[in-house]
Amino acid sequence: MAFTLPKLPYERSALEPYISAETLEYHYGKHHNGYVTKLNKLIENTEYADKSLEDIIRSAFGGVFNNAAQAWNHAFYWKCLSANKNQEPSPQLLKAIQKSFGSLENFKEKFVATGMSTFGSGWVWLIKKSDESIAIESTSNAGNPLTEDKQPLLTCDVWEHAYYIDYRNERKKYLENFFPIVNWSFISSEFAK
């Protein structure tokens, strides 16, 4: 089974001015597409050829894991963004955020701080644990919470290719400009699962 690059859920210019069409052209069209293409080559005629991305992430290592996780992480990242700007979390998710972080503003501050403290390339996640509590975590490189049986709710890509065109080396500015385009509708539905 060959994987395909999932269609973006919005036009490439829809996230402007926060993320430009040029960034999406490179980030989605080249980087994400590159992970999918390389993964298909790596799994051809192997034990992974008929597995889902999630199963590959949970069982593979090395190049197969890296490309599968990056393909999954990017597909999830695109869903976490929306052209419908300045959304709010559902009442249920907001209650969980307030319980874990005190307020939505405190959550945003901690999310940005976690992204800033992620050394090198990686991802910042809002995850739901088995006890239904939520937490912010960071993973390096292609890391993914699925490997620890945690449920991803939200992610932000902090690899330089996610922000270099629009923000140059200003990761903090990119992270602060992330929230107006967060797809709280999608994240709230993931939390309700």
Secondary structure, DSSP 8 states (H G I E B T S, - for coil): --------SS-TTTTTTTS-HHHHHHIIIIIIHHHHHHHHHHHTTSTTTTS-HHHHHHH--HHHHHHHHHHHHHHHHHHTB-SS-S----HHHHHHHHHHHSSHHHHHHHHHHHHHHS-SSEEEEEEE-TTS-EEEEEEETT--GGGGT-EEEEEEE-SGGGTHHHHTT-HHHHHHTTGGGB-HHHHHHHHH-
